């Protein structure tokens, strides 16, 4: 049973802190250049908390965590950040254009405080493994600030769209309390939902839902670890303590505007790479359609055709390949042969995993064909990742890579099916777009 609660969010006061100048992307998406831009935008930019600068002179009493801890109460005292007077849910929409397309969508969801559950409870499910490094960093930050500034992104599946209807009512009833456009052209809007009847109806509609973490696995497990620490300190469980919950954005998979982008694979630094040999290895399993090109505009035309054909062959299980090949300049669409026995090719993975293109690539091509083991993948010894297809292809053209593999995006139903079966997907299998803005609402984990 999913337990979702309203809470009194801390939010930036636009009279003193314009939203475009103070909100940030999630910490794990902030590059060094973005960090510099955020610092320059406003003295109260969330970057000080979300991903502060590290200096050579840092020590136990003055470091990225202590500076973050000092910033929040200072902003609250100065009226830069204020707490809402009533417990509320927060309707949250994102209007965006899909990268590489002209499609405009709006994704609808809401922010609430979700009860933290162990995965074994069968209420909240993961679809990825986590790494220890990011969790240690986020835990230390939470210990110091006792404030969650970034959103956990959870999905649920309600064909009746009961919460969506309630959110739609709230959106029509009033102007958004927050509206801003981020650096990617995404328009973020937030509505405060404090009406008791509407709050109760949202809680009741969510009670029978299974929740899957779409984005924020490290932050979720950090919240669990912090909760366990606080339980140990108090010597008991206090059911309604704020650290027993975490701030989450909930999105219905049955609603409009949910987009998953593919993450493409770029291979480099192999001791030997021979495309002809790899083709021979793939021959029993894949057909290979080549789209050849010469110089100039011919390459642009071929690339467009390549991307279209890869997308069109999605249902047949297709993977795009662009090798560095001196003999023949071409893009390739590798399509799984009819009747291919995946239990033989992918014998080490479960039947559910065999349905994923990313698993077909890793276990059917990268490891047996190129010798890139799971250990090498984890160490990123020969494999890097690109969200943009153009960047993956450019890596080959520039000589930085030996081959690029392009993937179609996975379906959200696949994510839910695998997660709720207790399985996880390979790292960087999903890229839910757009990201949830950090600082649009903040949640105190202090009692």
N, C-alpha and C positions, 0 to 999 in steps of 0.2 A: 504494500500500500504506500503510494507516494504521498509524503506530507510536505505541503508547500505553504509558507506563511508570508503574510505581509510584514513589512518592516519600515522603520523610519530612516529613509536613506539620507546620507549626507550628499549634497549636490553643490556644484559651483554656483555662485551668485553672479548672474550675467551682468549686473550693474557694475561689478568690480573685476570680473574675469570673463571676457568674451569666450564663448565655447570654442570657437575655431582656434583660439590662442592657447587653450589650456588642456584640452583633451588629447589623448594619444592613442595610437594603435597598441595592441597587446605587446607586452614586454619582449616576447620571442620573435616579433616581427619588426622590431626597431633596430635598424642598422646604425652604424656610427654616424653616417651623414644625417639620418633622421634625428638621432639624439642631439646633434649640434643644432639642427633646425628648431627642435622643440625648446632647447635651452634659450635660444635667441628670441623665440616668439613672445614669451611672457615670463616674468619672474616667478609667477605662481603656476607655471606649467606643471602638469602631473609627472613629467619626466623625472623630477627630483625624487619621487616616490617609486614610480613604476620601473625605471631603469636608470638610476643615478650614475653620475660619473665616478670612476675610481681614480684616485690620485696617488702618486708615489709616496706622499707623506702620510697616507692613511694609517691609522693605528686603532687600538681597541676603543679609545674614547672619541675618535672622530673618523668616521668611515661612511660608506654609502648607506648603511643601515641606520646609523645614528642620525645622519642628516635627514633621512626620510622620516624618521620618528619625530624629529623636531619640527619638520615642515608642517605636518597636518594640524597639530594643535595651534600653531602660529596662524595658519590660514583660518581656522575656526574662530580664534579670538578676534581676528581682523575683519570678520564677516565675508571673507573671500569664499569660504565654504560654509554652508548652513545646513542644519538638519531639519527635515520636514516635520511639521507639527503632529501629523497623524500617521499611524501605520498604514501602509499602502502597498498595492502592487503597482507596477509601472509598465504601461503599454509601450512597446518599443518597435518602431518600424525602420526599415532601411530600404531606401529607393536607390537602385544601382543599375549600371550597365554591365552586362557580362563581358569580361575581358576578351578581346578578339572578335566581338560580335556587336551588332547594333540593337540587341534585345534589352529593353528596359523592364525591370521587375521591381516589385516591392515585397519584402519579406516582413511578416508580422509575427510578433511574439510578445512575451512579457517577462519582466524581471521580478523575482521573488526570492525568499530565503528558503532553500530546500533542505530538508532534514538529511544529514549525512548518514549514509548507510555503508556497511561493508558490502563488497561485491557479492559475497556469499548469501546475503539476505534476499537476493533476487528482486530488487527494486531498482537499483541503479547499476548499469552495465558499462563496461569499457569496451572499446574496439581496438585499442593500441596498448602496447607495453610502454613503460616509462623508463627514463634514465635517472640515475641518482643525483647527478650534478644540478640540474634545474630544480629538483625538489629541495635540495639542501639550501639553495639560494633563496627560493620563495619562502621556505620555512623560517629562515633567519629574518627575512623582511617582515613576515607576519608577527614573529615574536616581538620585534621592535615597534612596529606601527600599530598592531592590533586593529588594522583596518584593511579590508579587502577592496581594492580599487579596480581589479580586472574581473571580467565576467567569465563564469563557466557557461559553456554552450551545451545545453541538453536538448535532445529531440525526443518526441513522443508521437504516437500514432493514434489519432482520434478521427475516424471517418465522419462522425457526426459534427465535428468542428464546433463543439459547444463553447470552448474558450474563445475561439476565433470570433464567434458571434458577439460575445461580451466585449471583446476588445474593439470590435467594429463600432459598437454602440458608444464606447468611451471616446473613440476617435472623432465621431460625429458630434458628440455633445460639447466639446471644448477645443480650443486651440492647443497645440502642444506646448508643454512647459519648457521643452528644450528642442531646438532645431539648429542643426549645423551641417556644413558640408566638409567632408574630410579631404585629404590630399589625393584620394583616388576618385573623387567626384561622387562619393556615396553621401546621400542625404540622410542624416540620422534624426529621428523625431521621438520624443518621449512624452507620455501622458501620465499624470498622477491619478491613480485609481484608488480612492479612499472610501468610496461609498460602501457601507457595511454589507448591503445585500449583494452587490456585485462582487465584492471580495469573497463572501461566503460561497457564491455560485462558482467562482473560479476554483476555490479549494475543493469543492465537491466534485467538480468535473475532472480535476487532476488526480483524485484519490485512487482511481483504479488503473492509472497509467504505469507502464514500465518506461523508465527513463534511460536513454543511452547517451553517453558523453560523446558529443560530436567534436568538440574542441576544448582543451583545458584539462587533459588527463593529469598533468603534473600539478596543476593548481588544486584539482580535486583531491589527489592523494596527499598533498601538502595540508589541506584542510583537515583530512582525517588524522594525520600525524599530530597536528596542532591540537585537535580535539582530544586525542589520547593523552597528550602531555598535560592538558588542563585537568582531565579526569584524574590523572595520577597526583597532581598537586592538591586537588580538593579531596581526594580519597573517596569520591563518589560520583555518580552521574546525576547531573541536574538537567532534567529533561528539556526545560525551556531556556537553558543558557544559550546565548547567541553563538557561542563557539560549537554548539551541537548542530549548527546549520551553516550553510554557505550561500553566498549570493550567486544566483543562477539565472540565465536567460533561457526560457523554454520556447521551443519552436515546434509546431505541429508539422509532421512530415506530409500530412494530407492537405496542408494549406498551399497557397501559391508562393512562388518566389524562393524556393529552397534550391540552391545551386551548389553542386560539388564540381570543382575543377580537377583535372588530372595533374599529376606531378610526373614529369618526364624524367627518364634516366639517361645519364651521360657517362660513358665508359672511357677511361683513360689509364695510362701508365701500365698497361698490360705488357709483359715481357715480349710477347709475340701476338700479333693480330693479323689474321688472314680471313678476309670476307668469304673467299671461295670455299675455304674449309668449313667455316661456320654454316654456309649455305648447304653443304653436303650433310652436315649434322642435322639441319632442320628439315631436309627434304622429306623424310618419312612422315613428318607431322604437319608441315605447313606448305601451302602453296605460296609462291612469291611473285607478285605482280610488280614489275619495274616501271618507273616513270622516269625516262631518261631526259637529259637536258644538256645544252651546251653552255654558252656564256650569256651574260646580260639578261634580257627580258625573258628568254627561254627558261631560265632557272626559276624566275618568279612564277611563271605560268605553271611549271611542273610542280613547284611547291604547293600552289593553291590546289592543284588537282590531287596531289598526294594527301593533303589534309582532308579534302572532301571524300576521297575514296576510303580513307581510314575511318572516318565517321560513318559512312554508309555501310561499312562491313562490320559495324559494332556487334550486331546480333549474332554474327558468325564467329566471333572471337578473333579480333584482328589486332596486330601490333605493328606500328610503323618502325622502319629501320632506315637510318641514313649513315652508311659506312664511309670512312675515308678509303677510297678505292681509286688508285691511279689508272686502272685499266678501263673503268666504266663509271661515269658520273651519273648517278641515279638515286632516286628515292625508292623504297620498297614497302609494299603492304604485305605483311605476312599474315595469312589467314589460315586458321586451323582447318585441316582437311575434314571432310564429312566422314563421320564414323570413327574419328581418332579416339583411341582408348586412353582417356586421361588417367585412368587408374594405373596404367603402365608408365606413362610419362611423368606423372605427378604422384608417384606411389607413396611418398613420405608425408603427404598432406591429407586432410580430411576431405570428404566429398563436398562440403560447403566451400572450403578453400579453393577447390579445383574450379569453381565457377568464377573466380576472380582473375581478371587479366593481369593484374600485377603479380599474382602468384604464378600464372602461366609464364610470365617473363622471367621472374627470378628463378623458379625451380625447373622450368622447361628449357630456358635458353641461357641465362647468365651463368648458372652453375655448371650444367653438363656441357654447354657449348664453349664457354669462355673461361671456366675454372674459377669463377668469382663465387666463393663460398659465403655462407651466412656470416662467418667470422669476418671476412673481408668487407662485407656489406656494412656490418656494424662499425668497423673501424674506418669506413669510408676510404679504404685504400685505393680502390679502383672505380668507385661509383660516386657520382654527385647528382644533384637534383635541380631541376629547373621547372618552374611553373609555366613559363612562356615557351611555346614551341619554337619560336624564332631564336630564343637564346640557346636552346639545346642544339639546334641546327648550326648556329653560328660557332659553337664550340668546335664542331668538326671542321667547318670551313677555315677557322683560324689556326688549326693545327693543335689546339689544346686537347682534343678528344679524338679517339679512334673510331667510335661509333656512338650515335644517339638513338635511343629508342623512345618513340612517342606512344602514349597510351590514350585510350578513350577514358572518360571519367566513369567511375562506378555509380551504380544506382543507390539511392538512400535505402531502398528496401534490402539491398545486399548487406549494407552496414548493420541495419537493425537485426536482420536474420542471424548474422554471424555473432554479433554481440550478445543477443539474448540466448544463443546456444552455448554461451560461455567460452567462445573462441575469440581470438584477436587477429587483426590483420597485420600485414607487414608494415614497418615504419613508412611514413609518408605515402600511405595509400589513399588518403582523402585530403582534400583542401576545401573546406566549406568556405564559400565566399558570399558576401564580404565578411571581414572580421568584426567582432563586437568592440565598440569603442570603450577604452578604459577611462574611468572617471566620470562617465555619464551618470552613474549612480555609485555610491560607495557604502560599504556595510561594515559597521563596527562589530568586532567579535568580543568586545569587553562586556562583562555582565552589567 
